[in-house]
Amino acid sequence: MAKRIIIWSPRAKIDLFNILDFYYKRNGTKTYSIKLNNAIHKSIRLLEIHPEIGVQTDIKSIRNLIQGDYEIFYEIKIKTIEILAIWDSRQNPEKQNIKH
């Protein structure tokens, strides 16, 4: 099967920005944020070739790829993979609101 294109939802972009910004502000340096950003993007690039690597969620069309403390929620489509959200799994799961 051909490689799929990765599409980021607005929410996923904001989620990633907030996560990276948190560590930048907490640490006072970009070093960890850059390392974390690279790790998340490396995991997401795996989805281009192996889209079903993530775990099926309760919502049939949505899968979950775990990268360290983060859960990357995504949906497989015919030619694309849409990154829906990035969730810090150390947070209260009741605050999580992943919907199709």
Residue pairs with C-beta under 8 A, 6 or more apart in sequence:
2 79
3 48
3 49
4 47
4 48
4 51
4 76
4 77
4 79
4 80
4 81
5 48
5 79
5 80
5 81
6 44
6 45
6 47
6 48
6 80
6 81
6 83
7 80
7 81
7 82
7 83
8 82
8 83
9 82
9 83
9 84
9 85
11 84
11 85
12 83
12 84
12 85
12 86
15 85
15 86
15 87
16 37
16 40
16 86
19 36
19 70
19 86
19 88
20 33
20 36
20 37
21 33
23 32
23 33
23 36
24 30
24 33
27 33
36 68
39 67
39 68
40 67
40 70
40 72
40 86
43 65
43 67
43 72
44 65
44 72
44 74
44 83
46 53
46 65
47 53
47 54
47 65
47 74
47 81
48 81
51 63
51 76
51 81
52 63
52 76
53 65
54 63
54 64
54 65
54 66
54 72
54 74
55 63
55 64
55 65
55 66
56 63
56 64
57 63
57 64
57 73
57 98
59 98
59 99
59 100
61 75
61 76
61 100
62 73
62 74
62 75
62 84
62 98
62 100
63 73
63 74
63 75
63 76
64 71
64 72
64 73
64 74
65 71
65 72
65 74
66 72
66 89
69 88
69 89
69 90
70 86
70 87
70 88
70 89
71 86
71 87
71 89
72 83
72 85
72 86
73 83
73 84
73 85
73 86
73 87
73 98
74 81
74 82
74 83
74 84
75 81
75 82
75 84
75 100
84 98
85 98
87 96
87 98
